Amino acid sequence: MRIFLVRHGEADAEAPEGLGDEARALTAKARATTAAHFASLAERIGSVSLVLASPLVRTVQTAQMLSTILKHEGTLRAHRCLLPDMPVGAVAPVIDEHSNENIVLVGHQPSMGALAAHLLGMQSFPKPVNPGTIIALERATEATESGATPAPAKLLFYAAPGQQVLDVIQP
């Protein structure tokens, strides 16, 4: 199983009048730079069976952009488990449900960094998770005993926009 943790692209600083934070959309600049960043990684990502995003506008827009670039024709869903205030464990049932698939999870910071650290078995993720960052992980799919903690995932790559893609990070 490969899991791609994606932080949404840069969003407008202010919400549209009369609406809250959940309505903040990607900036025009972010649409261009994030799309170029994702396009440069498309071959490394390959095909995925599910793209799951927080229901906030900026994450849905980011997920749609990535889906288009990957030519993903499968499921793209919004899910509450990726909301900014949800605990890391909220996404575990979704990951377990799709344990034999390659999935993309589009969310927020600090959630994406915390989820990466959790899946990698680290105290904290050692790199910044700036807007547009993708953290690619591989998790073994062999069955674990009921209630047993799965083995830590392995980092495939860390890709922050405008920076060199890293295949290894030091804790």
C-alpha positions as CSV (number, residue, x, y, z in Angstrom):
1,M,0.0,0.0,0.0
2,R,1.2,3.4,-0.9
3,I,-0.2,6.5,0.9
4,F,0.4,10.0,-0.4
5,L,-0.1,12.7,2.2
6,V,-0.7,16.0,0.6
7,R,-1.1,19.4,2.2
8,H,-3.4,21.7,0.3
9,G,-1.9,24.5,-1.8
10,E,-1.6,28.1,-0.6
11,A,-5.0,29.5,0.2
12,D,-6.4,33.1,0.2
13,A,-5.6,34.8,3.5
14,E,-9.2,35.9,3.9
15,A,-12.4,34.0,3.6
16,P,-15.1,35.4,1.2
17,E,-17.3,37.9,2.9
18,G,-19.9,36.3,5.1
19,L,-18.2,32.9,5.0
20,G,-15.8,31.2,7.3
21,D,-12.3,29.6,7.0
22,E,-13.8,26.5,5.3
23,A,-14.5,28.6,2.2
24,R,-11.0,29.9,1.6
25,A,-10.0,28.9,-1.9
26,L,-6.5,28.4,-3.5
27,T,-4.8,31.5,-4.7
28,A,-4.3,31.9,-8.5
29,K,-0.6,31.6,-8.0
30,A,-1.0,28.5,-5.9
31,R,-3.1,26.9,-8.7
32,A,-0.2,27.4,-11.1
33,T,2.7,26.5,-8.9
34,T,1.0,23.5,-7.2
35,A,-0.1,22.1,-10.5
36,A,3.4,22.3,-11.8
37,H,4.8,20.7,-8.7
38,F,2.2,17.9,-8.9
39,A,2.9,17.4,-12.6
40,S,6.6,16.9,-11.9
41,L,5.7,14.1,-9.4
42,A,3.0,12.4,-11.4
43,E,5.3,9.6,-12.7
44,R,6.6,8.9,-9.2
45,I,3.0,8.8,-7.8
46,G,1.6,6.6,-10.6
47,S,-2.0,5.4,-10.3
48,V,-4.1,5.6,-7.2
49,S,-7.5,4.1,-6.5
50,L,-8.8,6.8,-4.1
51,V,-8.3,10.5,-3.5
52,L,-9.7,11.6,-0.2
53,A,-9.8,15.3,0.9
54,S,-10.9,17.3,3.8
55,P,-14.2,18.9,2.9
56,L,-12.8,22.5,3.1
57,V,-12.7,24.3,-0.3
58,R,-8.9,24.6,-0.5
59,T,-8.3,20.8,0.0
60,V,-11.1,19.8,-2.4
61,Q,-9.5,22.1,-5.1
62,T,-6.1,20.6,-4.4
63,A,-7.5,17.1,-4.7
64,Q,-9.3,17.9,-7.9
65,M,-6.1,19.4,-9.4
66,L,-4.0,16.3,-8.4
67,S,-6.7,13.9,-9.7
68,T,-6.7,15.7,-13.1
69,I,-2.9,15.6,-13.3
70,L,-2.8,11.9,-12.4
71,K,-5.6,11.2,-14.9
72,H,-7.4,9.6,-11.9
73,E,-10.8,8.4,-13.0
74,G,-11.7,6.7,-9.7
75,T,-13.1,7.9,-6.5
76,L,-12.5,11.4,-5.2
77,R,-14.3,12.0,-1.9
78,A,-14.4,14.5,0.9
79,H,-14.2,13.1,4.4
80,R,-14.5,14.6,7.8
81,C,-11.5,12.6,9.1
82,L,-9.2,15.0,7.3
83,L,-10.6,18.2,8.9
84,P,-8.0,20.3,10.6
85,D,-9.2,19.6,14.1
86,M,-9.5,15.8,13.8
87,P,-7.1,13.6,15.7
88,V,-4.6,11.5,13.7
89,G,-6.4,8.3,14.6
90,A,-9.5,9.5,12.8
91,V,-8.1,8.5,9.5
92,A,-7.0,5.0,10.5
93,P,-10.2,3.3,9.6
94,V,-10.1,4.8,6.1
95,I,-6.5,3.6,5.6
96,D,-7.3,0.2,7.0
97,E,-10.3,-0.1,4.6
98,H,-8.1,0.6,1.6
99,S,-5.1,-1.3,2.8
100,N,-4.5,-3.0,-0.5
101,E,-4.7,0.2,-2.6
102,N,-2.7,3.3,-3.3
103,I,-4.4,6.3,-1.8
104,V,-4.0,10.1,-1.6
105,L,-5.1,12.0,1.5
106,V,-5.3,15.7,1.1
107,G,-5.5,17.7,4.3
108,H,-4.0,20.4,6.5
109,Q,-1.1,21.2,8.7
110,P,-0.3,20.2,11.4
111,S,-2.4,17.1,10.6
112,M,-0.4,15.9,7.6
113,G,2.9,16.1,9.4
114,A,1.5,14.4,12.5
115,L,0.0,11.7,10.4
116,A,3.3,11.1,8.6
117,A,5.1,10.9,11.9
118,H,2.5,8.5,13.3
119,L,2.7,6.2,10.2
120,L,6.5,6.3,10.2
121,G,6.7,5.6,13.9
122,M,8.4,8.9,14.7
123,Q,7.8,11.4,17.5
124,S,7.4,14.2,15.0
125,F,8.0,14.7,11.3
126,P,11.4,16.3,10.8
127,K,10.6,18.4,7.7
128,P,8.2,21.4,7.2
129,V,5.0,20.5,5.5
130,N,4.4,23.6,3.5
131,P,1.4,24.1,1.2
132,G,1.6,21.7,-1.7
133,T,4.0,19.3,0.0
134,I,3.6,15.6,-0.7
135,I,4.9,12.9,1.6
136,A,4.8,9.4,0.0
137,L,4.8,6.4,2.2
138,E,4.7,2.6,1.7
139,R,3.0,0.5,4.3
140,A,3.1,-3.3,4.4
141,T,-0.2,-4.8,3.7
142,E,0.3,-8.2,5.4
143,A,-2.3,-8.9,8.0
144,T,-1.5,-8.1,11.6
145,E,-3.0,-9.8,14.6
146,S,-6.2,-8.2,15.8
147,G,-5.4,-5.1,17.8
148,A,-1.7,-5.3,16.9
149,T,0.0,-2.1,15.8
150,P,1.0,-2.3,12.1
151,A,4.7,-2.0,11.3
152,P,5.9,1.5,10.6
153,A,5.6,2.7,7.1
154,K,8.6,3.5,4.9
155,L,9.2,6.9,3.4
156,L,9.2,6.8,-0.4
157,F,9.8,10.5,-0.9
158,Y,9.2,13.9,0.5
159,A,8.5,16.7,-2.0
160,A,8.0,20.3,-0.9
161,P,7.3,22.8,-3.7
162,G,10.4,24.5,-5.0
163,Q,12.8,22.1,-3.3
164,Q,14.7,19.0,-4.3
165,V,12.7,15.7,-3.8
166,L,14.2,13.8,-0.9
167,D,14.1,10.0,-0.8
168,V,15.6,9.9,2.7
169,I,15.0,12.2,5.6
170,Q,16.9,12.2,8.9
171,P,14.8,12.1,12.1
